[in-house]
């Protein structure tokens, strides 16, 4: 399985959409709330090119946009 880490903001509606999806599917992945983790914003900027959430890192590669992230989970983890 891929190494997965979702960077998010607690009150962001797009992040909540992804988090709700993950909870409904019982997917257990690493979560990083960027206001609670030192250097999380800097990590996003350095490794993703921008400070935008939600951002799912898949084996170190960033994937942005809530719909794209959910689609990735559907394509790669659902029913597997």
C-alpha positions as CSV (number, residue, x, y, z in Angstrom):
1,X,0.0,0.0,0.0
2,X,1.1,3.5,-0.7
3,X,2.3,5.9,2.0
4,X,-0.5,8.4,2.5
5,X,-0.7,11.6,4.4
6,X,-3.5,14.1,4.2
7,X,-2.7,17.8,5.0
8,X,-5.8,19.7,6.0
9,X,-7.4,22.6,7.9
10,X,-10.0,21.8,10.5
11,X,-12.6,24.3,9.3
12,X,-12.0,24.1,5.6
13,X,-15.2,22.8,3.8
14,X,-13.1,21.0,1.1
15,X,-11.0,19.3,3.8
16,X,-14.1,18.3,5.7
17,X,-15.5,16.8,2.5
18,X,-12.4,14.6,2.2
19,X,-12.3,13.8,6.0
20,X,-16.0,12.8,6.0
21,X,-15.4,10.5,3.0
22,X,-12.4,8.8,4.7
23,X,-14.4,8.3,7.9
24,X,-17.4,6.9,6.0
25,X,-15.1,4.4,4.3
26,X,-13.1,3.6,7.4
27,X,-9.8,4.5,5.7
28,X,-7.1,5.1,8.3
29,X,-4.4,7.3,7.0
30,X,-2.0,9.8,8.5
31,X,-3.5,13.2,9.0
32,X,-1.7,16.5,9.5
33,X,-3.7,19.6,10.5
34,X,-1.4,22.4,9.2
35,X,-2.2,24.8,12.1
36,X,-1.3,22.2,14.7
37,X,2.0,20.8,13.4
38,X,5.1,22.9,13.3
39,X,6.6,23.3,9.9
40,X,3.6,21.8,8.1
41,X,3.0,24.9,6.0
42,X,6.7,25.0,5.1
43,X,6.6,21.3,4.2
44,X,3.6,21.9,1.9
45,X,5.3,24.8,0.1
46,X,8.6,22.9,-0.3
47,X,7.2,19.6,-1.3
48,X,3.9,20.5,-3.0
49,X,4.9,23.9,-4.4
50,X,2.1,25.8,-2.6
51,X,0.3,26.0,0.7
52,X,-3.1,24.6,-0.3
53,X,-5.3,22.1,1.5
54,X,-6.6,19.5,1.2
55,X,-3.4,18.0,-0.1
56,X,-2.9,14.2,-0.1
57,X,0.7,13.1,-0.3
58,X,0.9,9.7,-2.0
59,X,4.4,8.2,-1.6
60,X,5.7,11.8,-1.3
61,X,3.8,13.2,-4.4
62,X,1.1,15.8,-3.8
63,X,-2.4,15.6,-5.0
64,X,-4.7,18.6,-4.6
65,X,-8.4,19.3,-4.9
66,X,-11.0,17.4,-2.8
67,X,-12.8,15.8,-5.7
68,X,-9.4,14.5,-7.1
69,X,-8.4,13.1,-3.8
70,X,-11.7,11.3,-3.3
71,X,-11.5,9.9,-6.8
72,X,-8.0,8.7,-6.1
73,X,-9.3,6.8,-3.1
74,X,-12.1,5.3,-5.1
75,X,-9.8,4.2,-7.8
76,X,-7.0,2.8,-5.6
77,X,-8.5,1.7,-2.3
78,X,-12.2,1.0,-2.5
79,X,-13.1,-2.6,-2.9
80,X,-9.5,-3.8,-2.7
